[in-house]
């Protein structure tokens, strides 16, 4: 059983690392950003509601996000573990997650640490529709206000580790795998 939360700023490399880790541990990579972008691409009601919020760099409502995560975690493939990417992002989401998992919990929350100037440069290179300078600044501001406090939350509620997010993809993966395997 490997229930993991991958934390870190926008552009810290969570998505890239989760793809590698999902293959390594044979557990699903659950990204709320990817699920929202899929809804936007399908033109569903959820997607229409989320698109303007995402393009401005704001947060979609906790209620909506907790609803999609609840559905996703109830799927058969998530019963043996999962990697959560981009969720939780607020204290309400973090509390909602632990409630959903109860009586189980998260095995490990990992914070991938990268300085602001580096993540900003990475996002500008990526060029997604929400990677404008204004939306990037807004996302980092919300990260500081809403998401950074979750590091303390997870440190208290479960195992927590931080890893240096600078270096090659495989170097960063090696650091994360060492933390996960160190739990066993
Ligand atoms: P990034 O980490 O670069 O912001 P994501 O793919 O994680 O990229 O998220 C893109 C956008 O989707 C966010 O700016 C936000 O609008 C929305 N979003 C994703 N996950 C959440 C979440 N857990 N809570 C609220 N909004 C979310």
Boltz pocket constraint, residues with backbone or C-beta under 6 A from the ligand:
constraints:
  - pocket:
      binder: B
      contacts: [[A, 9], [A, 10], [A, 11], [A, 32], [A, 33], [A, 34], [A, 36], [A, 50], [A, 53], [A, 54], [A, 55], [A, 57], [A, 58], [A, 59], [A, 60], [A, 61], [A, 65], [A, 85], [A, 86], [A, 87], [A, 88], [A, 89], [A, 93], [A, 130], [A, 139]]
      max_distance: 6.0
